[in-house]
């Protein structure tokens, strides 16, 4: 039986996606070639890319609104610098809520002035900063919507006259938002969308062409939008599995339906964390808790070996917290069934009975 996978990434994917992907590795669409060996210029794969781009925009409610969907390589880490390379002429504002936004700030400083609008670094990123003001005169404002390491999530986004840029790597397609508020969204596929190797970029074309610097072709959004993600050989297999996952999401009822399921999973685990005296959550304010990554620890460290034995015996995988936080982290991405969260809750309750 497959384990209950709470790994922070690469993520759990739907069983039907695994099956379709496995079939395509052997024989893609009955053409007697593997998805791993067909030309990215073939009619079969061009159709895959076009449908994946169309479906991504459709699910986000951005069709016919001046946006392009790109499937690129290099992960969100490359987007840290691509966003600044393409958009930062003078000054940009960043909200620092964790490790990944810290890395994004570091890259942006190579291209211009960076203003750290708000930060939760003073408490090891265990909360989302609020009541801050966004200065005028910025080229863009950058935020990270969900913080996998620390288990916090933005529930409200800043408003600004400047374009809003967001790293949504760990919660894209997980909840309904007005995505038209964003000028640029980027996300590594390996949380809610597919395997590592593909990076989704959603960009409003009107925000491009504002910087005076020359941009290398591979890092130029305009080049990639002009070539429909086909400027160089795309990550064919990762794009195909992302398409399968987006189709699965659409068939489940889209983002609004999956948000309901994700909320139920989050409520289940957080209710147990709050009820069980042997556990405590890492995030300071309940309203800042992530629906994707629940971080918590034991109130009595001497119970660690007992609890570790219980959840491993229950068939749970990937529950250990990040080294910078410790404790435990339950990553509950779209494809994780509620039944897996129930198994974890039962392990926590079993510890309480034995303690």
Rosetta blueprint (number, residue, H / E / L):
1 X L
2 X L
3 X L
4 X E
5 X E
6 X L
7 X L
8 X L
9 X L
10 X L
11 X L
12 X L
13 X L
14 X L
15 X H
16 X H
17 X H
18 X H
19 X H
20 X H
21 X H
22 X H
23 X H
24 X H
25 X H
26 X H
27 X L
28 X H
29 X H
30 X H
31 X L
32 X L
33 X L
34 X L
35 X L
36 X L
37 X L
38 X L
39 X L
40 X L
41 X L
42 X L
43 X H
44 X H
45 X H
46 X H
47 X H
48 X H
49 X H
50 X H
51 X H
52 X H
53 X H
54 X H
55 X H
56 X H
57 X H
58 X H
59 X H
60 X L
61 X L
62 X L
63 X L
64 X L
65 X L
66 X L
67 X E
68 X E
69 X E
70 X E
71 X E
72 X E
73 X L
74 X L
75 X H
76 X H
77 X H
78 X H
79 X H
80 X H
81 X H
82 X H
83 X H
84 X H
85 X H
86 X H
87 X H
88 X L
89 X L
90 X L
91 X E
92 X E
93 X E
94 X E
95 X E
96 X E
97 X L
98 X L
99 X H
100 X H
101 X H
102 X H
103 X H
104 X H
105 X H
106 X H
107 X H
108 X H
109 X L
110 X L
111 X L
112 X L
113 X E
114 X E
115 X E
116 X E
117 X E
118 X E
119 X E
120 X L
121 X H
122 X H
123 X H
124 X L
125 X L
126 X L
127 X L
128 X L
129 X L
130 X L
131 X L
132 X L
133 X L
134 X L
135 X L
136 X L
137 X L
138 X L
139 X L
140 X E
141 X E
142 X E
143 X E
144 X E
145 X L
146 X E
147 X E
148 X L
149 X L
150 X L
151 X L
152 X E
153 X E
154 X L
155 X L
156 X L
157 X L
158 X L
159 X L
160 X L
161 X L
162 X L
163 X E
164 X E
165 X E
166 X E
167 X E
168 X L
169 X L
170 X L
171 X L
172 X L
173 X L
174 X L
175 X L
176 X L
177 X L
178 X L
179 X H
180 X H
181 X H
182 X L
183 X L
184 X E
185 X E
186 X E
187 X E
188 X E
189 X L
190 X L
191 X L
192 X L
193 X L
194 X L
195 X L
196 X L
197 X L
198 X L
199 X E
200 X E
201 X E
202 X E
203 X E
204 X E
205 X H
206 X H
207 X H
208 X L
209 X L
210 X L
211 X L
212 X L
213 X L
214 X L
215 X L
216 X L
217 X H
218 X H
219 X H
220 X L
221 X H
222 X H
223 X H
224 X H
225 X H
226 X H
227 X L
228 X L
229 X L
230 X L
231 X L
232 X L
233 X L
234 X L
235 X L
236 X H
237 X H
238 X H
239 X H
240 X H
241 X H
242 X H
243 X H
244 X H
245 X H
246 X H
247 X H
248 X H
249 X H
250 X H
251 X H
252 X L
253 X L
254 X H
255 X H
256 X H
257 X H
258 X H
259 X H
260 X H
261 X H
262 X H
263 X H
264 X H
265 X H
266 X H
267 X H
268 X H
269 X H
270 X H
271 X H
272 X H
273 X H
274 X H
275 X H
276 X L
277 X L
278 X L
279 X E
280 X E
281 X E
282 X L
283 X L
284 X L
285 X L
286 X H
287 X H
288 X H
289 X E
290 X L
291 X L
292 X L
293 X E
294 X E
295 X E
296 X E
297 X E
298 X E
299 X L
300 X L
301 X H
302 X H
303 X H
304 X H
305 X H
306 X H
307 X H
308 X H
309 X H
310 X H
311 X H
312 X H
313 X H
314 X L
315 X L
316 X E
317 X E
318 X L
319 X L
320 X E
321 X L
322 X L
323 X L
324 X L
325 X L
326 X L
327 X L
328 X E
329 X E
330 X E
331 X E
332 X L
333 X L
334 X L
335 X L
336 X L
337 X L
338 X H
339 X H
340 X H
341 X H
342 X H
343 X H
344 X H
345 X H
346 X H
347 X H
348 X H
349 X H
350 X H
351 X H
352 X H
353 X H
354 X H
355 X L
